[in-house]
Amino acid sequence: MENFFKIKYYKLNKYDKSTFFMTMLFAVMVIAFVACEKDDTDNTEKNANPSEAVGPIDDVVTGEAVNLFYTSATLYGYVNNNLQNITSMGIVYGTDSEGSKLVRTGTKATVSSFDPGTNNRRFSVQLTDLKPNTTYYYYAFAGIKTANNILSFTTPGESEICPDSQHPHLIDLDLPSGTKWACCNVGALSSEQYGDYYAWGEKYTKKVYDPHTYQYWHEYGPPTDIGSDIAGTQYDVATEEWGKTWCLPTSEQCKELINETTSKWTSRYGVNGRIFTGKNGNVIFLPATGQRIQDGVFDVETYGYYWSSTNKNSVNANGFYFNNSSMTCTEFGCCFGCTVRPVQSK
């Protein structure tokens, strides 16, 4: 074979030799270009992995469903950065699994802006008034564009804590005092939701929780004394929000809850907290809500901080906190934000 190429080569004239070299050089360049093309293609395919992509490949993509509760859920959608002049976007949802039926019968929930701080233009829709233990199907849209993927989620069924979704409920834990505890926090729609955070004696939420925003704080002198026990008074947010039969628990009632029930750290529908079981088998669940200090929320999912109606002085009030290993009655700064689990007494 080597001799064959030598023979053919020696028979070429000067012009043929030049043509031969140019042809060979072109062939080498083509091979190198194809090899580079293959490498680039392989890299493109690798980078197109959805888990590694910066944004959605389609114009609109249906996202995940999170924060699933008996009657509510949060749904996400994603819009490609190249899609411009969007006038509306949102989620269409319903109980029909067939796409054509869902388009006709589904409910449209719209939003007007993207979530801040996201690179792939994500938006979210919060749904309420859902039915417990029900499967819903949904897809995202942006303007006239609709997502190709239809996803589903199922709301949790009513738990052993509550007989139905008409919260709040009174839960009898067979406590010696006869105190009955609420099934959920003030501002919550279920046992697992955190609800709202309040400074002690205040009846509204706010962005910043510190001495300077505390309603009863004075720059020069001690805070206003609103009483040693505010249960059922004008300073009780439970009474204000839920009516005169509800009130903040006293510090003694908080101690009773800890000492007269069995308790364990657990997670319900992805929410950490403690479940308290009475001697009669009834239970309440308190989520680990954390605490509001200044403009932040601290210790969420690791600690629960709850107010009582009793104060130690005009600067600190009593309450109780828990984590995954302990629980105790203690005191917190009145100006900080804690959650409220109301009670009814005999």
C-alpha positions in Angstrom: 0.0 0.0 0.0 2.9 2.4 0.9 4.4 1.7 -2.6 1.1 2.3 -4.3 0.9 5.9 -2.9 4.6 6.5 -3.8 4.0 5.4 -7.4 0.9 7.5 -7.8 2.7 10.5 -6.3 5.8 10.3 -8.5 3.6 10.3 -11.6 2.1 13.7 -10.8 3.4 16.8 -12.6 4.2 20.0 -10.8 0.7 21.4 -11.1 -0.9 18.1 -9.9 1.4 18.1 -6.9 0.2 21.6 -5.8 -3.4 20.5 -6.3 -2.8 17.4 -4.3 -1.4 19.3 -1.3 -4.3 21.8 -1.4 -6.8 19.0 -1.5 -5.2 17.2 1.5 -5.0 20.5 3.4 -8.7 21.2 2.8 -9.6 17.7 3.9 -7.7 18.1 7.2 -9.5 21.4 7.8 -12.9 19.8 7.2 -12.2 17.0 9.6 -11.0 19.4 12.3 -14.2 21.6 11.8 -16.5 18.6 12.0 -14.7 17.5 15.2 -15.2 20.9 16.7 -18.8 21.0 15.7 -19.4 17.6 17.4 -17.7 18.9 20.6 -19.9 22.0 20.6 -23.0 20.0 20.0 -22.2 17.6 22.8 -21.6 20.6 25.2 -24.9 22.2 24.1 -26.8 19.0 24.8 -25.1 18.6 28.1 -25.9 22.2 29.2 -29.5 21.8 28.1 -30.1 19.5 31.0 -33.1 21.1 32.8 -31.4 20.8 36.2 -28.5 22.9 34.9 -30.3 25.3 32.7 -30.4 29.0 33.8 -34.0 29.4 32.6 -36.8 27.6 30.9 -36.4 26.2 27.3 -40.0 26.8 26.3 -41.6 30.3 26.4 -43.7 29.3 29.4 -43.2 26.4 31.8 -45.5 25.2 34.6 -43.6 25.1 37.9 -43.9 23.4 41.2 -46.7 23.4 43.8 -45.6 24.2 47.4 -47.1 25.2 50.7 -49.9 22.7 50.4 -52.6 23.0 53.0 -56.2 21.8 53.3 -57.6 24.8 51.4 -54.6 26.6 49.9 -51.5 26.2 47.8 -48.7 28.2 46.1 -48.0 27.5 42.4 -45.1 28.7 40.3 -44.6 29.4 36.6 -41.6 30.4 34.6 -41.3 32.7 31.6 -38.4 32.7 29.1 -36.3 35.9 29.2 -36.8 36.3 25.4 -40.6 36.6 25.8 -41.3 40.4 25.9 -44.3 42.7 26.3 -46.2 40.4 28.6 -49.5 41.9 29.7 -50.7 39.2 32.0 -49.6 35.9 33.4 -50.7 33.3 35.9 -52.1 29.8 36.4 -55.2 28.0 35.1 -56.3 25.3 37.5 -59.1 22.9 38.0 -60.1 19.3 38.7 -60.2 18.1 35.0 -57.1 16.1 34.1 -57.7 16.3 30.4 -56.0 19.4 28.9 -58.8 20.4 26.5 -61.4 20.3 29.4 -59.1 22.1 31.7 -58.8 25.0 29.2 -62.6 25.3 29.1 -63.5 24.7 32.8 -60.4 25.8 34.7 -60.2 28.9 36.9 -57.7 31.6 35.9 -55.6 33.1 38.6 -53.4 36.1 37.4 -50.5 38.0 38.7 -48.9 41.3 37.5 -45.2 40.9 38.3 -42.3 38.5 38.6 -40.9 37.3 41.9 -38.0 39.6 42.9 -34.4 38.2 42.8 -35.1 35.4 40.2 -33.0 35.0 37.1 -35.5 33.0 35.1 -38.5 35.3 35.6 -40.5 33.2 38.0 -43.9 34.2 39.2 -46.1 32.7 41.9 -49.9 32.4 42.4 -51.4 31.8 45.8 -54.6 29.8 45.7 -57.2 29.8 48.5 -60.7 28.3 48.9 -59.5 24.9 47.7 -61.1 21.7 48.8 -59.3 19.3 51.2 -58.2 15.9 49.9 -58.7 17.0 46.2 -56.4 16.6 43.2 -56.0 19.7 41.1 -54.4 20.1 37.6 -52.8 23.3 36.5 -50.7 25.0 33.8 -49.0 28.3 33.4 -49.7 31.0 30.9 -48.1 34.4 29.9 -50.0 36.6 27.5 -51.3 34.3 24.7 -48.6 31.7 25.4 -49.4 28.6 27.4 -47.1 26.0 28.9 -46.9 22.6 27.3 -46.7 20.8 30.6 -49.8 20.2 32.9 -48.9 19.3 36.5 -51.0 18.3 39.5 -51.1 18.5 43.3 -53.4 17.1 46.0 -54.4 19.0 49.0 -54.1 17.2 52.3 -57.1 15.6 53.9 -58.4 16.9 57.2 -56.3 15.6 59.9 -57.1 14.1 63.3 -56.7 17.6 64.8 -59.8 19.2 63.3 -63.2 17.8 62.2 -63.3 20.2 59.2 -61.7 23.2 57.6 -63.9 25.8 59.4 -61.1 27.0 61.7 -60.6 27.8 64.5 -61.7 24.7 66.5 -61.6 24.2 70.3 -59.5 21.2 71.2 -60.1 19.5 74.5 -56.8 18.1 75.8 -58.4 16.9 79.1 -56.3 19.4 81.1 -57.0 19.8 84.9 -58.0 23.4 84.5 -60.5 22.6 81.8 -58.7 25.0 79.4 -59.3 24.2 75.7 -56.7 25.2 73.2 -57.3 26.5 69.6 -56.3 24.3 66.7 -54.3 27.0 64.9 -52.6 30.4 65.5 -54.1 33.8 65.0 -53.8 34.7 61.3 -53.5 31.0 60.2 -55.8 29.0 58.1 -54.7 25.6 59.4 -52.7 24.0 62.2 -49.5 24.0 60.2 -49.5 27.6 59.1 -47.5 30.1 61.2 -50.1 32.9 61.3 -49.1 36.4 62.2 -46.5 37.8 64.6 -47.3 40.4 67.2 -45.4 42.5 69.8 -46.9 41.9 73.3 -50.1 43.9 73.8 -50.2 45.1 70.1 -53.0 44.0 67.8 -51.5 44.6 64.4 -48.6 43.3 62.3 -45.7 45.5 61.0 -42.4 45.4 59.1 -40.0 46.1 62.0 -40.1 44.8 65.5 -37.9 46.7 67.9 -38.2 49.2 70.8 -38.6 52.2 68.5 -41.6 50.7 66.8 -43.2 49.3 69.9 -46.5 51.0 70.6 -45.9 51.4 74.4 -42.3 52.4 74.2 -41.0 55.8 75.4 -37.7 57.2 74.4 -37.2 58.8 77.8 -38.6 56.6 80.5 -40.1 53.1 81.0 -42.7 51.7 78.6 -46.4 52.2 79.3 -47.7 49.7 81.8 -50.8 48.0 80.2 -51.3 45.5 83.0 -49.8 42.4 84.4 -52.4 40.1 82.6 -54.0 41.3 79.4 -56.1 38.2 78.7 -59.5 39.3 77.3 -58.7 43.0 77.6 -58.4 45.6 74.8 -54.7 44.7 74.5 -55.4 41.0 73.7 -55.1 40.3 70.0 -56.8 36.9 70.3 -59.9 38.6 71.7 -59.7 41.4 69.1 -59.4 39.0 66.1 -61.5 36.0 67.2 -64.1 37.4 69.6 -64.6 37.8 73.3 -64.7 34.0 74.0 -61.0 33.7 72.9 -58.0 35.0 74.7 -54.2 34.7 75.2 -53.2 31.9 77.5 -51.8 32.8 80.9 -48.3 31.7 81.8 -49.9 29.1 84.1 -51.9 27.7 81.2 -48.7 27.5 79.2 -47.0 25.6 82.0 -50.1 23.3 82.2 -49.9 22.5 78.5 -46.2 21.5 78.8 -46.6 19.6 82.0 -50.0 17.8 81.5 -49.5 16.6 78.0 -47.0 14.4 76.2 -45.1 16.2 73.4 -42.8 15.3 70.6 -41.0 17.1 67.8 -42.4 16.2 64.4 -43.1 17.4 60.9 -46.6 17.8 59.5 -46.9 18.3 55.7 -43.3 19.6 55.6 -43.7 21.9 58.6 -41.6 21.4 61.7 -43.1 21.8 65.2 -44.3 20.0 68.3 -47.5 17.9 68.7 -49.1 17.9 72.1 -51.2 15.0 73.1 -53.7 15.1 75.9 -54.6 12.1 78.2 -57.8 11.7 76.2 -55.8 11.3 72.9 -56.7 14.6 71.4 -53.8 16.6 69.9 -52.8 20.1 68.9 -49.8 21.0 66.6 -47.7 24.1 67.2 -45.4 25.0 64.3 -41.9 26.2 64.9 -42.6 29.7 63.9 -39.4 31.5 64.9 -39.5 35.1 66.1 -39.6 38.5 64.5 -36.7 40.8 65.5 -36.3 44.1 63.7 -37.0 43.4 60.1 -36.1 39.7 60.1 -37.6 36.4 61.1 -35.2 34.1 63.1 -35.2 30.4 64.0 -38.0 29.5 61.7 -38.4 25.7 61.5 -36.1 25.2 64.5 -37.9 27.1 67.4 -41.4 28.1 68.2 -42.0 31.3 70.2 -45.5 31.9 71.7 -46.9 34.7 73.9 -48.8 34.4 77.1 -51.1 37.1 78.5 -48.8 37.7 81.5 -45.9 40.1 81.7 -42.9 40.1 84.0 -42.5 43.9 83.7 -43.1 46.6 81.2 -40.1 45.5 79.2 -40.4 41.7 79.2 -43.5 39.4 78.9 -43.9 35.7 79.6 -44.4 33.1 77.0 -43.0 29.7 76.1 -40.6 28.3 73.4 -39.6 24.9 72.2 -37.2 23.2 69.8 -36.5 19.6 68.8 -35.2 18.7 72.2 -36.8 20.9 74.9 -39.6 23.3 75.8 -39.9 25.8 78.6 -41.8 28.8 79.9 -39.6 32.0 79.8 -39.8 35.7 78.9 -39.3 37.6 75.8 -38.8 41.3 75.0 -42.2 42.9 74.6 -41.2 44.7 71.5 -40.4 41.5 69.5 -42.8 39.6 67.4 -44.1 36.2 68.5 -47.1 34.1 67.4 -50.3 33.5 69.4 -52.2 30.3 70.1 -55.5 31.3 71.8 -57.4 29.4 74.5 -60.9 29.3 76.0 -61.3 28.8 79.7 -64.2 27.4 81.7 
